[in-house]
Amino acid sequence: MIHLLPSADYEFYLGRNFSREEEVLFEPTERLLAMYESLGLRTTLFCDVACIWRYREWGREEIASRMEQQMADALARGHDVQAHLHPHWLHARQTGDGGYQFDPRTYLLGTLDEDEAKCRLAVEHLARRTITYLNQLLQPVDANYRCIAFRAGGYGLQPRTPLILEALIKAGFVIDSSIIPGFVFRSSTHQVDFTHTPNHPNYWLSPRTGLTQPGPDGEGLFEIPIPAIHLTPVQGFLFNLPEALRQGLTILAGRESNHERKGAPCGETSPMLTASRWRRAYWRSRALLQTRFHRLEAGPCLRPMLATFDGHLRRFSKTHRDHLHLSLNCHPKGMTSRHFDVLRRFHQHAGSSPTVRHLTFFQAWNQLQSAIPSP
């Protein structure tokens, strides 16, 4: 059986929100939950918990409470809620124009302090606080609920990977879903390099073996990755050409969705927002044509999602058919009507196979408890 775990990073834009929080997060998340329910499926929200804590400290109680209410409502409707953590929120400052400022050194768990011992204490504290917070919030809704799965903010399991894994395990996490095999992204905030992760569909992340070797069975965190595919330059050009033309022509025709202007990632300037249509169309199309890497994430085009999903299954299903778990991810804050339509069609395609079963992360934990020690 192939176990597909839909998920969503439940978060605001980390650089700046151009629209109200209701439009950025709450409305598209409700639409996402309703879409899955219409298909008879459920998803897992990976909640950016530190954002809630910081909004409450800023006196924005209406936003913090609204996030908590939406998570509780999702759980009551049969969905799942697990942990997503962007630690930079703990020290972020509001700029007054919908933006946030923070020290880039606070963005990753492994860079919270130059002193390794102090960093270890900080990560352990955050991991414990995260599990305690979600359990206390959601167990009154469902007494069986447990916070057991983790997705690192910015996929940041580096640097100091052993330290991070030890802290997560010590706190009680049993599943991780932070790894996108082959993904590399470095910036002023990110340090992601997953080029040498184990060539297995699932494996154990152990502090003793780190990210490059699978740990002994039952030791550490059970990894449920987000699959990805790599293309050659020629393959990438031909593969992305239809979508590059579509998006470029959409911009030139003035039909670009307002959803694409709801916010900006951290560390990203937005000169293209005020650039001419011709410039935006050129740079958008050029970026797509140069794309060589696709991950299993809800986007505006069905073809990359199907290619990534089918390629992952071809790679592993013959040898690991009874033990194959993979996660699809999305970001409600950036989803348009086209994204929802594509995501629906993807699940209709995946669900047409009798060997594919959809699970939440908590359901996966229940299924795997014989192999995963209880927290």
ZIJOUR-V612369 format. One record per helix or strand of 3 or more residues. SS is the DSSP state (2 for helix, 1 for strand). FROM is the first residue (numbers start at 1). LEN is the number of residues. Records with the same first field share a line. If there is no record, write none. Layout:
SS=FROM-LEN / FROM-LEN
This chain:
1=2-9 / 44-5 / 80-6 / 99-3 / 149-4 / 184-3 / 191-3 / 202-5 / 221-4 / 228-3 / 293-3 / 324-6 / 356-3
2=21-18 / 49-9 / 61-16 / 87-5 / 104-3 / 109-3 / 116-23 / 153-3 / 161-11 / 233-20 / 258-4 / 271-3 / 277-13 / 302-22 / 332-3 / 337-15 / 361-8
